[in-house]
């Protein structure tokens, strides 16, 4: 596999993304929000650190999600709209390489953004406690899970942006995110019914939609509870598998897309 | 028009418009005040529903609800209101969202169980909250201590209190005093020393000023009871020595039975009542604990 075209598209996507001013606004807003957790803890009792961790991780996750969606929906559309895709595909770049590069480029962008937000978060945590504790190491696992979640959202965005407009892609991605957050309930509802077909359908939907609740470990981590290594491994494999499915589906759709 | 004049004009206009908007807002506040004084409501009373609506951020939503419970409790106390009807549901939602938020059980139970004006006077609800916490956090022996405390102090149910301390003492990580507490309460029921120990524990286990203040008030009340009991003994000694009752505490000082007029924990001097009982100074804010089984030495 010739990876240089993929690498070129990846770097180009990253460069293009970091030029976007809205990105800096979102990151700055997230950092301010994390810092405000220090003040928020003052109006409560005994949860200064817990609220900082919860608010920090939620900010990283929500702003990462916004960045992933707003950049992801334009990944393909913008290239077609600006007609830069034609120039690109006239070079020795295959369509799948273009898509893979776009996906990786956005993931790199999200990684860099998350690093900035995480730096703000750790600074706020240090400001609050003047030290780091042993159990704080589990926060890294929560941040890693956020990155996995964002990677999955990017893959969904990319998939929809291959055949839909940016607005519709955003709507579809957001709806799928909501459904994916409720997926455990979908199966739960099926188990409550006495209808075998309905139960089978709900189980099918449960495995079909991405299960975003798997990545939610902020609450236990805020209490200093460890996240099992098995869960880290399984979530990594799940993300790889699910994102691969979406990427391959995106490549299949995009390879048949009439670009004229 | 020069650039400076133009800039000054723009700035003046902006400031005037801002001042006008502030003046209008004050008028709006006055107009809208009657509508804002509606009773507080929980729009979503179910923690389980909120958990689903939080999209994986239930820890943060729990923190918000705990802060809301603290603000609600603090606001009711500040306004000298005795109706704490939303406190229980707020704590229920908080602990549904985050069953490991220990502070919500511990202090939530304290807010619920204390008698007005310090709390909601709902010790049974506090017991339910702590039992929920024990179920969600079986390894935390302190929850048994909190349960025993409510049975002991608020409900005066000493057998239940002793049972709670005994159950908690089975945890291998527990402090040895839990077992001692179980035995003491089982044998003696309520007594001032135990009460003092328990309130000292509350005082030392928090850095929150309002909870420390509440614990300190209870400790001051217990200290005042000790003092008054001791002074009454001296009054009786005076009677034994002179064959008459003293009219003032100054006479006890003159007779060498007191080194000076003793003061309560707030610094006000104790007074001798006409019934020969020691009283607090009228200006003293020390609250004496009820002289019942829970405070008797």
Interface residues (C-beta under 8 A of the other chain):
Chain A: X40 X43 X44 X45 X46 X47 X50 X51 X53 X54 X55 X57 X58 X61 X62 X177 X178 X181 X182 X185 X212 X213 X215 X216 X218 X219 X220 X222 X223 X225
Chain B: X52 X55 X56 X57 X58 X59 X60 X62 X63 X66 X67 X70 X71 X98 X100 X101 X103 X107 X206 X207 X208 X210 X211
